[in-house]
Amino acid sequence: MSTTDATFTIPKTHKACVYDQPGTCSIAIREVTTPEPGPNEVLIKLTHTGVCHSDYAIMMNTWKQLPAPTKPGQVGGHEGLGRIVKLGEGSEKTGVKVGDRVGVKWVASARSANAAQAPANGS
Ligand SMILES: [Zn+2]
């Protein structure tokens, strides 16, 4: 079902890949609560996601520069594409709207999925 379809309903929960035993190479698929977007945030229904060396380091707790060790249940992945399904307070001021196709970069930012506007860094 398309997220731009008027009949699309945001689920209360959804499946996610989580680090179930941080410090070891282990993941699990769990049902997690769908978050509400906060101020200047948007909720995105991902259609594509990737896993990179950063995800592996977070799962294995090898990045000592992070403020705290990874907790069990941390959702993995930090790059993806999808469509905005809900706007948080104030996010409409950025020019995005429900149904826009956007990309997600490290750690929590979104931009239009238009290639001409894609961020140049390679995380
Ligand atoms: Zn990455």
Backbone and ligand atoms as CSV (ligand in chain L), in Angstrom:
chain,resi,resn,atom,element,x,y,z
A,1,MET,N,N,0.841,-1.190,0.000
A,1,MET,CA,C,0.000,0.000,0.000
A,1,MET,C,C,0.878,1.243,0.000
A,2,SER,N,N,0.589,2.179,-0.833
A,2,SER,CA,C,1.366,3.408,-0.920
A,2,SER,C,C,1.103,4.324,0.266
A,3,THR,N,N,2.149,5.004,0.734
A,3,THR,CA,C,1.966,5.952,1.840
A,3,THR,C,C,1.278,7.221,1.365
A,4,THR,N,N,1.151,7.410,0.072
A,4,THR,CA,C,0.420,8.575,-0.420
A,4,THR,C,C,-1.045,8.217,-0.647
A,5,ASP,N,N,-1.381,6.958,-0.459
A,5,ASP,CA,C,-2.757,6.489,-0.562
A,5,ASP,C,C,-3.559,7.036,0.624
A,6,ALA,N,N,-4.718,7.589,0.366
A,6,ALA,CA,C,-5.537,8.183,1.429
A,6,ALA,C,C,-5.975,7.160,2.464
A,7,THR,N,N,-5.902,5.871,2.129
A,7,THR,CA,C,-6.330,4.838,3.076
A,7,THR,C,C,-5.176,4.354,3.959
A,8,PHE,N,N,-3.953,4.851,3.744
A,8,PHE,CA,C,-2.811,4.416,4.549
A,8,PHE,C,C,-2.998,4.840,5.997
A,9,THR,N,N,-2.810,3.898,6.904
A,9,THR,CA,C,-2.904,4.169,8.339
A,9,THR,C,C,-1.555,3.862,8.968
A,10,ILE,N,N,-1.045,4.774,9.774
A,10,ILE,CA,C,0.228,4.553,10.462
A,10,ILE,C,C,0.009,3.484,11.522
A,11,PRO,N,N,0.780,2.397,11.463
A,11,PRO,CA,C,0.586,1.325,12.450
A,11,PRO,C,C,1.095,1.731,13.834
A,12,LYS,N,N,0.532,1.161,14.878
A,12,LYS,CA,C,0.996,1.423,16.257
A,12,LYS,C,C,2.372,0.788,16.492
A,13,THR,N,N,2.639,-0.329,15.818
A,13,THR,CA,C,3.927,-1.010,15.917
A,13,THR,C,C,4.395,-1.378,14.506
A,14,HIS,N,N,5.663,-1.698,14.405
A,14,HIS,CA,C,6.221,-2.143,13.135
A,14,HIS,C,C,7.432,-3.035,13.416
A,15,LYS,N,N,7.885,-3.778,12.402
A,15,LYS,CA,C,9.055,-4.635,12.563
A,15,LYS,C,C,10.326,-3.811,12.398
A,16,ALA,N,N,11.331,-4.150,13.212
A,16,ALA,CA,C,12.620,-3.470,13.124
A,16,ALA,C,C,13.732,-4.464,13.385
A,17,CYS,N,N,14.902,-4.186,12.794
A,17,CYS,CA,C,16.118,-4.944,13.067
A,17,CYS,C,C,16.777,-4.284,14.284
A,18,VAL,N,N,16.949,-5.034,15.357
A,18,VAL,CA,C,17.549,-4.468,16.572
A,18,VAL,C,C,18.812,-5.239,16.941
A,19,TYR,N,N,19.708,-4.536,17.673
A,19,TYR,CA,C,20.897,-5.172,18.227
A,19,TYR,C,C,20.471,-5.784,19.554
A,20,ASP,N,N,20.280,-7.082,19.556
A,20,ASP,CA,C,19.745,-7.740,20.757
A,20,ASP,C,C,20.825,-8.059,21.791
A,21,GLN,N,N,22.080,-8.137,21.354
A,21,GLN,CA,C,23.183,-8.419,22.291
A,21,GLN,C,C,24.378,-7.540,21.913
A,22,PRO,N,N,24.280,-6.224,22.177
A,22,PRO,CA,C,25.386,-5.327,21.796
A,22,PRO,C,C,26.724,-5.842,22.320
A,23,GLY,N,N,27.754,-5.684,21.498
A,23,GLY,CA,C,29.072,-6.206,21.833
A,23,GLY,C,C,29.341,-7.531,21.150
A,24,THR,N,N,28.288,-8.118,20.574
A,24,THR,CA,C,28.428,-9.346,19.792
A,24,THR,C,C,27.783,-9.114,18.423
A,25,CYS,N,N,28.102,-9.973,17.467
A,25,CYS,CA,C,27.516,-9.861,16.131
A,25,CYS,C,C,26.181,-10.586,16.135
A,26,SER,N,N,25.138,-9.879,16.566
A,26,SER,CA,C,23.828,-10.500,16.705
A,26,SER,C,C,22.732,-9.463,16.486
A,27,ILE,N,N,21.759,-9.824,15.668
A,27,ILE,CA,C,20.593,-8.965,15.460
A,27,ILE,C,C,19.341,-9.807,15.622
A,28,ALA,N,N,18.222,-9.143,15.815
A,28,ALA,CA,C,16.933,-9.820,15.897
A,28,ALA,C,C,15.877,-8.934,15.248
A,29,ILE,N,N,14.871,-9.547,14.696
A,29,ILE,CA,C,13.736,-8.801,14.156
A,29,ILE,C,C,12.684,-8.757,15.252
A,30,ARG,N,N,12.314,-7.543,15.647
A,30,ARG,CA,C,11.371,-7.356,16.756
A,30,ARG,C,C,10.246,-6.420,16.331
A,31,GLU,N,N,9.111,-6.565,16.990
A,31,GLU,CA,C,8.011,-5.625,16.822
A,31,GLU,C,C,8.261,-4.476,17.793
A,32,VAL,N,N,8.327,-3.257,17.294
A,32,VAL,CA,C,8.618,-2.083,18.135
A,32,VAL,C,C,7.511,-1.050,17.956
A,33,THR,N,N,7.390,-0.164,18.932
A,33,THR,CA,C,6.390,0.896,18.883
A,33,THR,C,C,6.772,1.927,17.824
A,34,THR,N,N,5.829,2.297,16.998
A,34,THR,CA,C,6.073,3.335,16.004
A,34,THR,C,C,6.152,4.673,16.721
A,35,PRO,N,N,7.256,5.399,16.552
A,35,PRO,CA,C,7.403,6.672,17.277
A,35,PRO,C,C,6.540,7.779,16.695
A,36,GLU,N,N,6.293,8.775,17.522
A,36,GLU,CA,C,5.649,10.007,17.072
A,36,GLU,C,C,6.758,10.993,16.710
A,37,PRO,N,N,6.623,11.705,15.602
A,37,PRO,CA,C,7.649,12.691,15.274
A,37,PRO,C,C,7.591,13.866,16.244
A,38,GLY,N,N,8.760,14.272,16.744
A,38,GLY,CA,C,8.850,15.422,17.637
A,38,GLY,C,C,8.915,16.717,16.849
A,39,PRO,N,N,9.123,17.830,17.541
A,39,PRO,CA,C,9.237,19.120,16.859
A,39,PRO,C,C,10.350,19.074,15.801
A,40,ASN,N,N,10.046,19.569,14.628
A,40,ASN,CA,C,10.982,19.626,13.499
A,40,ASN,C,C,11.454,18.249,13.058
A,41,GLU,N,N,10.657,17.237,13.323
A,41,GLU,CA,C,10.956,15.879,12.854
A,41,GLU,C,C,9.825,15.407,11.945
A,42,VAL,N,N,10.118,14.375,11.158
A,42,VAL,CA,C,9.084,13.737,10.342
A,42,VAL,C,C,9.150,12.239,10.577
A,43,LEU,N,N,8.029,11.582,10.407
A,43,LEU,CA,C,7.980,10.124,10.461
A,43,LEU,C,C,8.029,9.617,9.027
A,44,ILE,N,N,8.962,8.697,8.758
A,44,ILE,CA,C,9.187,8.182,7.404
A,44,ILE,C,C,8.895,6.689,7.378
A,45,LYS,N,N,8.094,6.262,6.395
A,45,LYS,CA,C,7.929,4.833,6.137
A,45,LYS,C,C,9.014,4.457,5.146
A,46,LEU,N,N,10.010,3.722,5.648
A,46,LEU,CA,C,11.139,3.348,4.797
A,46,LEU,C,C,10.731,2.333,3.745
A,47,THR,N,N,11.258,2.524,2.546
A,47,THR,CA,C,11.094,1.533,1.486
A,47,THR,C,C,12.417,0.823,1.207
A,48,HIS,N,N,13.530,1.484,1.534
A,48,HIS,CA,C,14.863,0.916,1.335
A,48,HIS,C,C,15.735,1.334,2.513
A,49,THR,N,N,16.632,0.450,2.911
A,49,THR,CA,C,17.591,0.817,3.936
A,49,THR,C,C,18.886,0.066,3.682
A,50,GLY,N,N,19.945,0.558,4.280
A,50,GLY,CA,C,21.235,-0.086,4.132
A,50,GLY,C,C,21.891,-0.260,5.482
A,51,VAL,N,N,22.879,-1.115,5.505
A,51,VAL,CA,C,23.667,-1.330,6.716
A,51,VAL,C,C,25.121,-1.154,6.305
A,52,CYS,N,N,25.861,-0.349,7.068
A,52,CYS,CA,C,27.255,-0.086,6.702
A,52,CYS,C,C,28.179,-0.374,7.887
A,53,HIS,N,N,29.438,-0.033,7.708
A,53,HIS,CA,C,30.425,-0.297,8.756
A,53,HIS,C,C,30.090,0.439,10.051
A,54,SER,N,N,29.425,1.579,9.942
A,54,SER,CA,C,29.031,2.316,11.148
A,54,SER,C,C,28.053,1.481,11.976
A,55,ASP,N,N,27.106,0.844,11.324
A,55,ASP,CA,C,26.147,0.001,12.035
A,55,ASP,C,C,26.874,-1.151,12.730
A,56,TYR,N,N,27.826,-1.728,12.033
A,56,TYR,CA,C,28.582,-2.836,12.627
A,56,TYR,C,C,29.331,-2.363,13.874
A,57,ALA,N,N,29.955,-1.178,13.797
A,57,ALA,CA,C,30.692,-0.644,14.953
A,57,ALA,C,C,29.750,-0.381,16.130
A,58,ILE,N,N,28.566,0.125,15.844
A,58,ILE,CA,C,27.599,0.401,16.915
A,58,ILE,C,C,27.116,-0.914,17.526
A,59,MET,N,N,26.843,-1.903,16.689
A,59,MET,CA,C,26.415,-3.209,17.197
A,59,MET,C,C,27.502,-3.830,18.074
A,60,MET,N,N,28.767,-3.687,17.672
A,60,MET,CA,C,29.878,-4.321,18.385
A,60,MET,C,C,30.439,-3.460,19.523
A,61,ASN,N,N,29.921,-2.234,19.677
A,61,ASN,CA,C,30.388,-1.315,20.726
A,61,ASN,C,C,31.877,-0.993,20.601
A,62,THR,N,N,32.343,-0.788,19.369
A,62,THR,CA,C,33.765,-0.483,19.171
A,62,THR,C,C,34.034,1.009,19.029
A,63,TRP,N,N,32.991,1.831,18.954
A,63,TRP,CA,C,33.188,3.280,18.848
A,63,TRP,C,C,33.156,3.868,20.245
A,64,LYS,N,N,34.321,4.010,20.823
A,64,LYS,CA,C,34.418,4.508,22.196
A,64,LYS,C,C,34.111,5.998,22.288
A,65,GLN,N,N,34.089,6.700,21.168
A,65,GLN,CA,C,33.790,8.128,21.192
A,65,GLN,C,C,32.297,8.419,21.356
A,66,LEU,N,N,31.440,7.402,21.256
A,66,LEU,CA,C,30.008,7.618,21.466
A,66,LEU,C,C,29.752,7.892,22.943
A,67,PRO,N,N,28.710,8.661,23.254
A,67,PRO,CA,C,28.478,9.056,24.647
A,67,PRO,C,C,28.129,7.896,25.575
A,68,ALA,N,N,27.627,6.797,25.035
A,68,ALA,CA,C,27.255,5.658,25.882
A,68,ALA,C,C,27.301,4.388,25.044
A,69,PRO,N,N,27.525,3.246,25.695
A,69,PRO,CA,C,27.487,1.984,24.948
A,69,PRO,C,C,26.094,1.735,24.360
A,70,THR,N,N,26.048,0.972,23.304
A,70,THR,CA,C,24.781,0.618,22.677
A,70,THR,C,C,23.949,-0.229,23.635
A,71,LYS,N,N,22.685,0.123,23.769
A,71,LYS,CA,C,21.785,-0.629,24.650
A,71,LYS,C,C,21.091,-1.737,23.862
A,72,PRO,N,N,20.810,-2.861,24.516
A,72,PRO,CA,C,20.033,-3.916,23.843
A,72,PRO,C,C,18.696,-3.343,23.342
A,73,GLY,N,N,18.329,-3.704,22.130
A,73,GLY,CA,C,17.078,-3.215,21.560
A,73,GLY,C,C,17.249,-1.999,20.675
A,74,GLN,N,N,18.498,-1.461,20.591
A,74,GLN,CA,C,18.756,-0.328,19.694
A,74,GLN,C,C,18.408,-0.750,18.266
A,75,VAL,N,N,17.610,0.064,17.575
A,75,VAL,CA,C,17.257,-0.227,16.189
A,75,VAL,C,C,18.470,0.032,15.317
A,76,GLY,N,N,18.774,-0.902,14.441
A,76,GLY,CA,C,19.911,-0.786,13.556
A,76,GLY,C,C,19.576,-0.080,12.259
A,77,GLY,N,N,20.636,0.325,11.559
A,77,GLY,CA,C,20.487,1.004,10.274
A,77,GLY,C,C,20.352,2.498,10.472
A,78,HIS,N,N,20.907,3.267,9.545
A,78,HIS,CA,C,20.810,4.710,9.666
A,78,HIS,C,C,20.772,5.398,8.316
A,79,GLU,N,N,20.603,4.650,7.257
A,79,GLU,CA,C,20.537,5.231,5.929
A,79,GLU,C,C,19.349,4.602,5.229
A,80,GLY,N,N,18.593,5.392,4.515
A,80,GLY,CA,C,17.451,4.804,3.845
A,80,GLY,C,C,16.686,5.796,3.000
A,81,LEU,N,N,15.679,5.262,2.331
A,81,LEU,CA,C,14.762,6.053,1.509
A,81,LEU,C,C,13.344,5.665,1.883
A,82,GLY,N,N,12.457,6.621,1.798
A,82,GLY,CA,C,11.065,6.338,2.073
A,82,GLY,C,C,10.210,7.558,1.822
A,83,ARG,N,N,8.994,7.481,2.336
A,83,ARG,CA,C,8.057,8.600,2.168
A,83,ARG,C,C,7.624,9.114,3.529
A,84,ILE,N,N,7.481,10.415,3.631
A,84,ILE,CA,C,7.006,11.034,4.866
A,84,ILE,C,C,5.538,10.662,5.059
A,85,VAL,N,N,5.226,10.157,6.263
A,85,VAL,CA,C,3.843,9.797,6.563
A,85,VAL,C,C,3.234,10.690,7.644
A,86,LYS,N,N,4.079,11.450,8.360
A,86,LYS,CA,C,3.549,12.352,9.386
A,86,LYS,C,C,4.579,13.441,9.676
A,87,LEU,N,N,4.061,14.658,9.886
A,87,LEU,CA,C,4.926,15.793,10.198
A,87,LEU,C,C,4.872,16.095,11.686
A,88,GLY,N,N,6.042,16.338,12.281
A,88,GLY,CA,C,6.089,16.841,13.645
A,88,GLY,C,C,5.876,18.345,13.626
A,89,GLU,N,N,5.581,18.886,14.801
A,89,GLU,CA,C,5.316,20.322,14.916
A,89,GLU,C,C,6.463,21.139,14.333
A,90,GLY,N,N,6.148,22.043,13.440
A,90,GLY,CA,C,7.131,22.954,12.876
A,90,GLY,C,C,7.865,22.425,11.663
A,91,SER,N,N,7.754,21.131,11.382
A,91,SER,CA,C,8.532,20.570,10.268
A,91,SER,C,C,8.037,21.064,8.914
A,92,GLU,N,N,6.779,21.516,8.852
A,92,GLU,CA,C,6.266,22.027,7.583
A,92,GLU,C,C,7.031,23.277,7.140
A,93,LYS,N,N,7.690,23.946,8.069
A,93,LYS,CA,C,8.455,25.161,7.733
A,93,LYS,C,C,9.683,24.835,6.902
A,94,THR,N,N,10.097,23.560,6.879
A,94,THR,CA,C,11.270,23.177,6.104
A,94,THR,C,C,10.918,22.920,4.642
A,95,GLY,N,N,9.628,22.934,4.321
A,95,GLY,CA,C,9.220,22.726,2.942
A,95,GLY,C,C,8.833,21.301,2.609
A,96,VAL,N,N,8.918,20.390,3.572
A,96,VAL,CA,C,8.527,19.014,3.313
A,96,VAL,C,C,7.040,18.835,3.610
A,97,LYS,N,N,6.459,17.785,3.022
A,97,LYS,CA,C,5.045,17.492,3.262
A,97,LYS,C,C,4.827,15.984,3.235
A,98,VAL,N,N,3.691,15.557,3.777
A,98,VAL,CA,C,3.345,14.138,3.770
A,98,VAL,C,C,3.324,13.655,2.323
A,99,GLY,N,N,3.943,12.499,2.097
A,99,GLY,CA,C,4.006,11.918,0.760
A,99,GLY,C,C,5.329,12.178,0.060
A,100,ASP,N,N,6.116,13.163,0.541
A,100,ASP,CA,C,7.411,13.440,-0.081
A,100,ASP,C,C,8.335,12.240,0.067
A,101,ARG,N,N,9.074,11.943,-0.983
A,101,ARG,CA,C,10.090,10.890,-0.943
A,101,ARG,C,C,11.378,11.537,-0.440
A,102,VAL,N,N,11.943,10.977,0.624
A,102,VAL,CA,C,13.111,11.582,1.267
A,102,VAL,C,C,14.169,10.525,1.560
A,103,GLY,N,N,15.384,11.009,1.795
A,103,GLY,CA,C,16.483,10.152,2.185
A,103,GLY,C,C,16.897,10.442,3.609
A,104,VAL,N,N,17.424,9.431,4.273
A,104,VAL,CA,C,17.869,9.549,5.660
A,104,VAL,C,C,19.371,9.330,5.697
A,105,LYS,N,N,20.049,10.234,6.377
A,105,LYS,CA,C,21.493,10.117,6.516
A,105,LYS,C,C,21.860,9.958,7.980
A,106,TRP,N,N,23.102,9.686,8.251
A,106,TRP,CA,C,23.624,9.600,9.606
A,106,TRP,C,C,23.445,10.934,10.318
A,107,VAL,N,N,22.892,11.032,11.465
A,107,VAL,CA,C,22.151,10.098,12.250
A,107,VAL,C,C,20.665,10.350,12.102
A,108,ALA,N,N,20.255,11.582,12.056
A,108,ALA,CA,C,18.818,11.830,12.024
A,108,ALA,C,C,18.513,13.100,11.243
A,109,SER,N,N,18.731,13.049,9.951
A,109,SER,CA,C,18.364,14.188,9.124
A,109,SER,C,C,17.719,13.659,7.858
A,110,ALA,N,N,16.907,14.487,7.239
A,110,ALA,CA,C,16.234,14.074,6.015
A,110,ALA,C,C,16.322,15.187,4.995
A,111,ARG,N,N,16.399,14.796,3.745
A,111,ARG,CA,C,16.406,15.737,2.641
A,111,ARG,C,C,15.576,15.136,1.532
A,112,SER,N,N,15.253,15.958,0.568
A,112,SER,CA,C,14.532,15.470,-0.587
A,112,SER,C,C,15.331,14.362,-1.256
A,113,ALA,N,N,14.647,13.408,-1.835
A,113,ALA,CA,C,15.322,12.301,-2.512
A,113,ALA,C,C,15.793,12.684,-3.902
A,114,ASN,N,N,15.585,13.929,-4.307
A,114,ASN,CA,C,16.103,14.357,-5.595
A,114,ASN,C,C,17.608,14.299,-5.578
A,115,ALA,N,N,18.179,13.646,-6.559
A,115,ALA,CA,C,19.635,13.447,-6.581
A,115,ALA,C,C,20.379,14.775,-6.514
A,116,ALA,N,N,19.823,15.814,-7.120
A,116,ALA,CA,C,20.515,17.104,-7.140
A,116,ALA,C,C,20.619,17.709,-5.745
A,117,GLN,N,N,19.782,17.263,-4.817
A,117,GLN,CA,C,19.798,17.816,-3.480
A,117,GLN,C,C,20.405,16.849,-2.473
A,118,ALA,N,N,20.888,15.728,-2.948
A,118,ALA,CA,C,21.430,14.720,-2.033
A,118,ALA,C,C,22.670,15.236,-1.340
A,119,PRO,N,N,22.841,14.942,-0.049
A,119,PRO,CA,C,24.047,15.363,0.657
A,119,PRO,C,C,25.283,14.767,0.005
A,120,ALA,N,N,26.392,15.476,0.095
A,120,ALA,CA,C,27.601,15.042,-0.571
A,120,ALA,C,C,28.468,14.136,0.291
A,121,ASN,N,N,28.266,14.112,1.613
A,121,ASN,CA,C,29.147,13.273,2.441
A,121,ASN,C,C,28.784,11.807,2.261
A,122,GLY,N,N,29.710,10.942,2.584
A,122,GLY,CA,C,29.513,9.529,2.264
A,122,GLY,C,C,29.423,8.633,3.473
A,123,SER,N,N,28.629,8.977,4.452
A,123,SER,CA,C,28.530,8.101,5.638
A,123,SER,C,C,27.722,6.879,5.330
L,1,ZN,ZN,ZN,26.694,4.675,7.049
